[in-house]
Structure formats: structure tokens, C-alpha cells
């Protein structure tokens, strides 16, 4: 990690640790009613906006972790076949990837959200359609670069099998590439989950989400601008920190 990445890393660490410290604050939406008095620092339900936003960060990260692991695992598995030496397998995988890349993943996620509101499958499928094809392309490019290295060509010339190449050369190369693409995957997943919940298609309907906080801030923008500010500022700070975070690939 470069010196310039230390400050964004510290910002991310502080936000994550402070958010998990407010998990007990997370309570059910149904336990609150609209408040007639909008006090500074509190939302329309009388809840502390700062503490609520921090607990929402923790809930968002908890929701993202399974789909993040699933996206990386599926992308690595498919990338190994996409970089295959067999022309038919490579053609089939790349054709499917082109078709998936052409699909409007977010529109499909919206349609599924209307048909199955509050389902975790809506977020999972929408994230897979929008994230996995580009992630596979990235891992495939890394595999093609490694496959042209002299030590890989020497292994093939000495009769090394496909399993040996995958376990001894390709998978270690992909393992070194995961930290490089991980911040960008988190950014996309956070934005996808926030967008779906902003439109009322959240995968965790009983608890507040980042998108719902932004939607509430939009509705009370003139009466209580702090609702939108206290929800949007940590989101921009977290996304910006991930963008500034630079993790060098180990060779």
C-alpha cells in the first residue's frame, strides 16, 4: 500500500469501527411514528441521525459481505474457463459474458424488486448481473497475462496438466489481484444496494438502509436538511476513500 493510501484507509477504518459500535442502536422501523417536531440532529421519527447513519453503515456492510464473496468466487471460477486453451469453451464463455454485459442489470433488478419486494434475491441477482461480468473480464486479463509468462510456458512444455497450472500459477495470480479490485467492487455494491433501497426495494425491509435515509432526507430537504446531510456525507466520504485507496498488486 502506498503512502497516499494511508489516510483513506484510516477514514475507512474509523467509519467501519464506529459503525459496528452502534449496532445495538439498530431497532425496528415499526417501533417509531412520525414526529411532529423536527429537532436539529434528529430525523422525522425522532431518531438521532448520526447514530442511525453509523448503524446503517454496519448493516450495509453485513449485507454486502455474502454477495461480495459470491461475486469474487463466481468471477474467479468463470475466468479460469474464459482463459481456457480450448477455443470452443473460450468462445462459449465469452459469448455468455457479452450477452450478460448487454443486459440492463439494474432494470432487471428493479423488475424483480417490484415482483418480489423485500427479497434478498433481488439485491443478489442485481449485483451479480452488474458486477460479475466486468469482474470476470478483469480476472481473465490477469490470467492471459500470466499464461504468457515464461515459467508457465515452461511448465506446459514439460507436460504440466491443467490442474497443476491452475493451482500453482493461475490461482496465486488471481489471489494477488483480488485486493486490487476489492475497493471498486465494494463501491459498486454499496451504490447498488443504496439505489435499490432508495427506490423502496431494500433487501432488509425491517431496518433502515442508506438509501431509505437518503429518501427521507429528500422528502424533508427544506424542513430538516440535516437528515440528508448526515446520511450523504458519510456515504460520499466512504466512497471517496475507497476511490483514493490504492493497493499495489504483489508480484
HELIX and SHEET records of a PDB file:
HELIX    1   1 UNK A    5  UNK A   20  1                                  16    
HELIX    2   2 UNK A   23  UNK A   25  5                                   3    
HELIX    3   3 UNK A   29  UNK A   31  5                                   3    
HELIX    4   4 UNK A   49  UNK A   82  1                                  34    
HELIX    5   5 UNK A   87  UNK A  102  1                                  16    
HELIX    6   6 UNK A  105  UNK A  115  1                                  11    
HELIX    7   7 UNK A  120  UNK A  127  1                                   8    
HELIX    8   8 UNK A  128  UNK A  132  3                                   5    
HELIX    9   9 UNK A  133  UNK A  147  1                                  15    
HELIX   10  10 UNK A  150  UNK A  157  1                                   8    
HELIX   11  11 UNK A  162  UNK A  165  1                                   4    
HELIX   12  12 UNK A  166  UNK A  170  3                                   5    
HELIX   13  13 UNK A  171  UNK A  198  1                                  28    
HELIX   14  14 UNK A  210  UNK A  219  1                                  10    
HELIX   15  15 UNK A  225  UNK A  244  1                                  20    
END                                                                             
